[in-house]
Every structure is written in C-alpha cells, then in structure tokens.
C-alpha cells in the first residue's frame, strides 16, 4: 500500500539527509499503516501548500502502543 503524506520542510530535509528515520503519526487511516508500506512524503510550506519536493520511504516497523506518547 502507498500512502501520500504531507511533511514540513525541516522534517523533510532531515528525512532526505538520513538523520530522521522515523515518523510519528496518528494511526487513523483506512486501511491502516502496515510494515512494508510505502510512504510518499510531500514537502509543504508554511501555508500547507505543496512545494513539489517529495521523497519515497518504506515502513519497517509500527509501534501501536501508548507508552511514552502523549494523547493527540
């Protein structure tokens, strides 16, 4: 399954240069995220408009617990 997601510029850069290798997202999609899925991360500017830059990443692991995460 492929998911298209918006991402802010500072996080987009960190994903692209390899320093950010995780995403924390609400698991409210149907179908749900699954290991092996593809994410197309599309950079958005301050007004939430797509910049045209995107990158492709794969989901290796999903944590569905609540320990260590704030609600919302």
N, C-alpha and C positions, 0 to 999 in steps of 0.2 A: 504494500500500500504506500502511496506517496501522499505526503501532507505538505501544503504550502503554508508557510508561517511568516509573519512579519517580525522583523528584529531591528532594534535601534542601532545606529551607526557604531557606537563604542563596543557593543557586543558583537556586531557583525565583524568588525576588524579583528577582535580577539579570536573569534572562530576561524577566520581566514588565516591568521598567522600561527594558529595552533596552540595558543595559550589558554583558550577556553574550549574544553572538550566535553561540556555537559550543558544541558538545558533544564530549567525548572519551569514546568508548565502545568496548568490545570488540566487534569485528565477528563475533559468533558466532551470529547469528540465521539461521534458515532460514524464509523467504527472507531474503537479505542486504539491508542497507540500500541504498537507491538514491537518486540525485538525483531530486527530485520527490516523494519520500515525505512523508507527514505524520507528525509525532510529537505524541502527546498526552502532555504531561509532567504527571504527577500528584504533587503535593507529599506527602511523608511526614514524620512526626515522628521524634523520636529513637528510638522503638521500632519504626520502619519501618511504622507504621500510616498509612493514607491520611487526609489532613486534609479531603478533599472539594474542595480547590482544584486546578484544572487549567488548563492553557493549551495552545493549539494552535500549533505551529510547523512550518515546511516545511524539508526538506533541500535546500540549494542546491548543496552540494559535499561530496565524500567524499575524504579522504586515506587511501589504503590502504598507504602506505609505512611504513617503520620508523625512518627518520632522525629523531632528535630525541625519540623516545618510548621510555620505559623499558618493559621487558618486564613484562606484567601490569598 
